[in-house]
Amino acid sequence: MRAVKKYNRICQHGSQSRSNPGMQEATKHLTDGTIGDVYLARAICYKWRPTIGRAKEEAVPSGVNYDLWTGPAPLKPFTRNRFHYNWHWIWDTGNGEVGNQAIHEIDIARWGLGVGFPVSVSAMGGHFMFDDDQETPNTLNATFCFEGSGSKRKMMEVAVRHWITNHEAELGTGAYGASGVPAAGLTSPATKQAATSPAQPLGPKDAKTNTIGIFSTDQTAISL
């Protein structure tokens, strides 16, 4: 903020989607009673994340002020897994997928519920499958309870998964205009005609196979 004032600039930060006209319209329908009295929102983030492996300690790259980059976190030896992007998976600098991709869905879910801070939160998860440098959970289920206006209780569920999983509420299947993808995020098996071709890799080729979104519940479900 000191730099903003000093250089007379505007600094904006947000969790995205709030300026999206379609999202604004959908949220309006949730809060004005179009589909009924909404009491539950579910934010899901099923995003394919392969292992980050184990990175060796190495010299700080030229031109990088690693002390400044580390900030208030403990200054530990430099590794690629403590640096760009993979810092999300290290407790000193990140809090995993829930604070990386899922935070966007969490914000939209709270927006749709019309709530502020929760009165109680419970979460359980862990780091599954891989033996690597990641410290934060790659699988997590969390529940947030709220006291809405007029003492109406509301709840938000958050689910994070990192590997092969089925889609949920048709998000990611093509039902909402996106291109269709295999149900579990796998590439199609090689045919007999392609037997001499390189083996098809497991896992999605791009982010289109992820299942990321929000849906809410009263007596009807709406997906965003």
C-alpha positions in Angstrom: 0.0 0.0 0.0 2.9 2.3 0.6 4.0 1.8 -3.0 0.5 2.5 -4.3 0.4 5.8 -2.5 3.9 6.7 -3.4 3.5 6.2 -7.1 -0.2 7.2 -7.3 -1.3 3.8 -8.8 -4.3 1.6 -8.4 -3.7 -1.9 -7.0 -6.6 -4.4 -7.3 -6.6 -7.9 -5.9 -9.5 -10.4 -6.0 -10.4 -14.1 -6.2 -11.7 -13.7 -9.8 -15.2 -14.4 -11.2 -16.9 -11.5 -9.4 -16.9 -9.5 -12.6 -18.2 -12.3 -14.8 -21.8 -11.3 -16.0 -22.9 -14.9 -16.1 -21.7 -15.6 -12.6 -23.4 -12.4 -11.4 -26.7 -13.5 -13.0 -26.4 -17.0 -11.5 -25.7 -15.7 -8.1 -28.6 -13.3 -8.3 -30.9 -16.2 -9.0 -29.5 -18.0 -5.9 -30.0 -15.0 -3.6 -33.4 -13.7 -4.9 -35.2 -17.0 -4.3 -35.5 -18.1 -8.0 -34.8 -21.7 -7.1 -36.0 -21.6 -3.6 -34.3 -21.1 -0.2 -30.7 -22.2 -0.7 -29.1 -23.8 2.3 -26.1 -25.7 0.9 -23.3 -25.0 -1.5 -20.7 -27.4 -2.6 -17.3 -26.3 -4.1 -15.4 -29.0 -5.8 -11.8 -28.9 -7.2 -10.9 -32.2 -8.8 -7.7 -31.1 -10.6 -5.1 -33.5 -11.9 -1.8 -32.9 -10.1 1.1 -35.3 -10.7 3.9 -35.8 -8.2 6.4 -33.0 -7.8 9.2 -35.5 -7.0 12.1 -34.7 -4.8 14.2 -31.7 -5.7 17.9 -31.5 -4.6 19.3 -28.4 -3.0 21.1 -26.2 -5.4 22.5 -22.7 -5.9 20.0 -19.9 -6.1 19.5 -19.0 -9.8 21.2 -15.9 -11.0 19.1 -12.8 -10.7 16.9 -14.2 -7.9 16.9 -12.4 -4.5 15.9 -15.6 -2.7 15.9 -13.9 0.7 13.4 -11.3 -0.6 11.4 -13.9 -2.4 11.1 -16.0 0.8 9.9 -13.1 2.8 8.8 -13.9 6.4 9.1 -17.6 5.8 12.1 -19.5 7.2 15.1 -19.1 4.8 15.8 -22.7 3.8 18.2 -24.0 1.2 17.0 -23.4 -2.4 15.3 -26.2 -4.3 13.0 -26.0 -7.3 10.2 -27.4 -5.2 10.4 -24.4 -2.8 10.3 -22.0 -5.7 7.9 -21.0 -8.5 4.5 -22.6 -8.3 5.5 -25.6 -6.2 5.7 -23.3 -3.2 1.9 -24.0 -3.0 2.7 -27.5 -1.7 5.1 -26.4 1.0 3.7 -25.4 4.4 6.2 -22.5 4.9 4.8 -20.7 1.8 1.5 -22.3 0.8 -1.6 -24.2 2.0 -2.1 -26.7 -0.9 -4.9 -26.8 -3.5 -7.5 -25.5 -1.1 -5.7 -22.1 -1.2 -4.6 -22.4 -4.8 -7.4 -23.3 -7.2 -10.2 -24.2 -4.7 -10.2 -20.7 -3.1 -11.9 -19.4 -6.3 -14.7 -21.9 -6.0 -15.0 -21.3 -2.2 -15.5 -17.6 -2.8 -18.2 -18.2 -5.4 -20.0 -20.7 -3.1 -20.0 -18.2 -0.2 -21.2 -15.5 -2.6 -24.1 -17.6 -3.7 -25.0 -18.5 -0.2 -24.9 -14.8 0.8 -22.9 -15.5 3.9 -19.9 -13.9 5.7 -17.5 -15.7 8.0 -18.4 -19.3 9.2 -19.2 -20.0 12.8 -17.5 -23.4 12.6 -15.2 -25.3 10.3 -14.1 -28.9 10.2 -11.6 -30.5 7.7 -9.9 -33.7 7.1 -7.4 -34.8 4.5 -3.9 -35.8 3.7 -1.1 -36.3 1.2 -1.9 -39.5 -0.6 -0.2 -41.7 -3.2 3.1 -39.9 -3.8 6.4 -40.1 -2.0 7.7 -36.6 -2.8 8.4 -33.2 -1.3 4.8 -32.1 -1.0 3.8 -31.3 2.5 0.2 -30.0 2.1 -2.8 -32.2 1.6 -3.7 -33.2 -2.0 -7.0 -34.7 -0.9 -9.3 -32.7 1.4 -12.9 -32.6 2.6 -14.1 -29.6 4.6 -17.4 -28.3 6.0 -18.2 -24.7 6.8 -21.3 -23.8 8.8 -22.8 -20.3 8.7 -25.6 -18.4 10.5 -27.4 -16.6 7.7 -29.8 -13.7 7.9 -32.9 -14.3 10.1 -31.0 -17.1 11.9 -31.1 -19.3 8.9 -28.3 -21.8 9.1 -26.3 -22.6 5.9 -23.5 -24.9 5.0 -20.7 -25.1 2.5 -18.8 -28.3 1.5 -15.4 -28.2 -0.1 -13.8 -31.2 -1.8 -10.3 -31.3 -3.2 -9.0 -34.3 -5.1 -5.7 -34.6 -7.1 -5.9 -37.7 -9.2 -8.3 -39.8 -11.2 -11.9 -39.2 -10.1 -15.4 -39.2 -11.5 -17.1 -36.0 -12.5 -19.7 -34.6 -10.2 -23.0 -32.8 -11.1 -22.0 -33.2 -14.7 -19.3 -30.5 -14.3 -16.5 -31.2 -16.8 -18.6 -33.6 -18.9 -19.6 -31.3 -21.7 -23.1 -30.9 -20.4 -22.6 -27.2 -19.9 -21.1 -26.4 -23.3 -17.6 -27.6 -22.8 -16.0 -30.3 -24.9 -16.7 -33.8 -23.8 -14.0 -35.7 -21.9 -13.7 -39.3 -20.6 -15.4 -39.9 -17.3 -12.3 -40.4 -15.3 -9.8 -38.1 -17.1 -8.1 -40.9 -19.0 -6.9 -40.8 -22.6 -8.6 -43.3 -24.9 -7.0 -46.7 -25.1 -4.9 -47.4 -28.1 -6.7 -49.3 -30.9 -5.3 -52.4 -32.7 -4.6 -50.2 -35.7 -2.5 -48.0 -33.5 -0.7 -50.8 -31.8 2.7 -49.7 -33.2 2.2 -46.1 -32.1 3.6 -44.8 -28.8 1.6 -45.9 -25.7 -1.1 -43.4 -24.7 -0.2 -41.7 -21.4 -2.5 -41.9 -18.4 -4.0 -38.7 -17.3 -5.5 -35.7 -19.0 -3.8 -33.9 -21.8 -5.0 -30.5 -20.6 -7.1 -28.8 -17.9 -10.4 -29.6 -19.8 -10.6 -32.9 -18.0 -10.6 -31.3 -14.5 -13.9 -31.1 -12.6 -14.0 -27.6 -11.0 -17.1 -25.7 -10.0 -19.9 -25.0 -7.6 -23.4 -26.2 -7.1 -26.0 -25.3 -4.6 -29.0 -27.2 -3.1 -32.5 -26.4 -2.0 -35.0 -28.8 -3.6 -33.2 -28.3 -6.9 -29.6 -28.2 -7.9 -27.9 -25.5 -10.0 -24.3 -25.8 -11.3 -22.0 -23.0 -12.0 
